């Protein structure tokens, strides 16, 4: 975990810091799983429409790959923008 996330907890006892770090990690994991599940559901709903075979057809597979790639690139771009905004806010204080 990034130590800067816990910087505001300097006055707390070590036990409370550890408890907060665990809670933050659990929230991050939950958010990651939620994003992954959203990606799977969205790409599946957009791309898969034929259930006559147990494996994806070629066009379904390429659709899923494009969908996932687009979603992940968007998420990375949002994350980078968020980091830029945080950096700007931190330097203006």
Secondary structure, 3 states (H helix, E strand, C coil): CCHHHHHHHCCCCHHHHHHHHHHHHHHHHHHHHHHHHHHHHHHHHHHCCCCCCCCCCHHHHHHHHHHHHHHHHHHHHHHHHHHHHHHHHHHCC
